[in-house]
Amino acid sequence: MRDNPITVNMRKTACPKGHPYDHVDKWGRRRCHQCKRLRSRADYAKRSAEILAAQKRNGHTRGKPDPAKRRARWVLQTAVKDGRIVKPSTCGECRKHTPPHRLHGHHADYSKPLEVEWLCSTCHGLTFRKATA
């Protein structure tokens, strides 16, 4: 009687490159961790240029964000915590009732950190996409 392909593969202890099967994925298949890592690195290297271009198109920066933006956010957060600024209960754009913890402070000018428009997340996303388009 011949062995079926499943039993033949279960007897194997190493991948075709000779690395041991040292990982079991969520479907119960045995995998070689080294080959997986090498494939991931190769895929990233191949796609890194297009990934960076997409990040740049979408406004993502590498490293720390703009210092003026960070300072404006910090000043606004501190003012809200101290009670110097009170968040409204409605979105400034669509006028829908929104809980204060769900409102975003949109800065049109980061040099004026306390001058913000309070927007719900939907309106804030639309405003951001309009500004970056």
C-alpha positions as CSV (number, residue, x, y, z in Angstrom):
1,M,0.0,0.0,0.0
2,R,1.3,3.4,-1.0
3,D,1.5,6.5,1.3
4,N,-0.7,9.3,0.5
5,P,0.7,12.9,0.0
6,I,-0.5,14.0,3.5
7,T,1.5,11.3,5.3
8,V,4.6,11.9,3.1
9,N,4.5,15.6,4.0
10,M,3.9,14.9,7.7
11,R,7.2,13.0,7.8
12,K,9.2,15.9,6.5
13,T,11.0,17.9,9.2
14,A,12.5,20.7,7.1
15,C,11.5,23.1,4.4
16,P,12.8,22.7,0.8
17,K,15.7,25.0,1.7
18,G,16.7,22.8,4.7
19,H,15.4,25.0,7.5
20,P,13.5,23.2,10.3
21,Y,9.7,23.6,10.4
22,D,9.5,25.5,13.7
23,H,6.2,27.4,13.4
24,V,2.6,26.3,13.2
25,D,0.3,28.8,11.6
26,K,-3.3,29.4,12.7
27,W,-4.6,26.7,10.3
28,G,-2.3,24.1,11.7
29,R,0.2,24.1,8.8
30,R,3.9,23.7,9.7
31,R,6.0,26.6,8.4
32,C,9.6,27.6,8.3
33,H,10.1,30.8,10.3
34,Q,13.3,31.8,8.5
35,C,11.8,31.5,5.0
36,K,8.7,33.5,6.1
37,R,11.0,36.2,7.4
38,L,13.0,36.3,4.2
39,R,9.9,36.4,2.0
40,S,8.5,39.3,4.1
41,R,11.8,41.3,3.8
42,A,11.9,40.7,0.0
43,D,8.3,41.7,-0.4
44,Y,8.9,44.9,1.6
45,A,12.1,45.7,-0.3
46,K,10.2,45.3,-3.6
47,R,7.3,47.4,-2.5
48,S,9.1,50.0,-0.2
49,A,9.3,52.7,-2.9
50,E,5.6,52.5,-3.6
51,I,4.7,52.3,0.1
52,L,6.7,55.4,0.8
53,A,5.1,57.2,-2.2
54,A,1.6,56.3,-0.9
55,Q,2.5,57.4,2.6
56,K,3.7,60.8,1.2
57,R,0.6,61.1,-0.9
58,N,-1.6,60.5,2.2
59,G,0.2,63.1,4.3
60,H,2.2,60.7,6.5
61,T,5.6,61.8,7.5
62,R,8.5,59.7,8.6
63,G,9.7,60.5,12.1
64,K,8.2,63.1,14.4
65,P,5.3,65.2,13.2
66,D,5.6,69.0,12.6
67,P,6.6,70.8,15.8
68,A,4.1,73.5,15.3
69,K,1.3,70.9,15.0
70,R,2.5,69.1,18.2
71,R,2.6,72.4,20.1
72,A,-0.8,73.5,19.0
73,R,-2.3,70.1,20.0
74,W,-0.6,70.3,23.4
75,V,-1.8,73.8,24.1
76,L,-5.4,72.9,23.1
77,Q,-5.4,69.7,25.2
78,T,-4.1,71.6,28.2
79,A,-6.7,74.4,27.8
80,V,-9.5,71.8,27.6
81,K,-8.2,70.0,30.7
82,D,-7.8,73.2,32.7
83,G,-11.4,74.3,31.7
84,R,-10.2,77.4,29.8
85,I,-11.9,76.0,26.7
86,V,-15.2,74.1,26.8
87,K,-16.0,71.8,24.0
88,P,-19.5,72.3,22.5
89,S,-22.1,69.6,22.2
90,T,-22.6,69.9,18.4
91,C,-20.4,69.7,15.4
92,G,-19.4,73.0,13.9
93,E,-20.0,71.8,10.3
94,C,-23.0,69.5,10.2
95,R,-24.6,70.7,13.5
96,K,-25.3,67.2,14.7
97,H,-25.3,66.6,18.4
98,T,-22.0,64.9,19.3
99,P,-20.7,63.9,22.7
100,P,-17.7,66.2,23.6
101,H,-15.3,63.3,23.8
102,R,-16.0,62.5,20.1
103,L,-15.4,66.1,18.8
104,H,-12.1,66.9,17.2
105,G,-10.5,70.4,17.3
106,H,-9.5,71.3,13.8
107,H,-6.7,73.9,13.5
108,A,-6.8,76.0,10.4
109,D,-3.6,77.8,11.6
110,Y,-1.2,76.1,14.0
111,S,0.2,79.4,15.1
112,K,-3.1,80.1,16.7
113,P,-3.6,77.0,18.9
114,L,-6.7,78.1,20.7
115,E,-8.6,79.0,17.6
116,V,-10.2,75.7,16.5
117,E,-13.3,74.5,14.8
118,W,-15.0,71.7,16.7
119,L,-15.9,68.9,14.2
120,C,-17.2,65.4,14.5
121,S,-14.9,62.7,13.1
122,T,-16.8,62.5,9.8
123,C,-16.6,66.2,9.1
124,H,-13.0,66.4,10.3
125,G,-12.0,63.6,7.8
126,L,-13.8,65.4,5.0
127,T,-12.2,68.7,5.9
128,F,-8.7,67.1,6.0
129,R,-9.2,65.4,2.7
130,K,-10.4,68.7,1.1
131,A,-7.3,70.5,2.5
132,T,-4.8,67.8,1.2
133,A,-6.4,67.3,-2.2
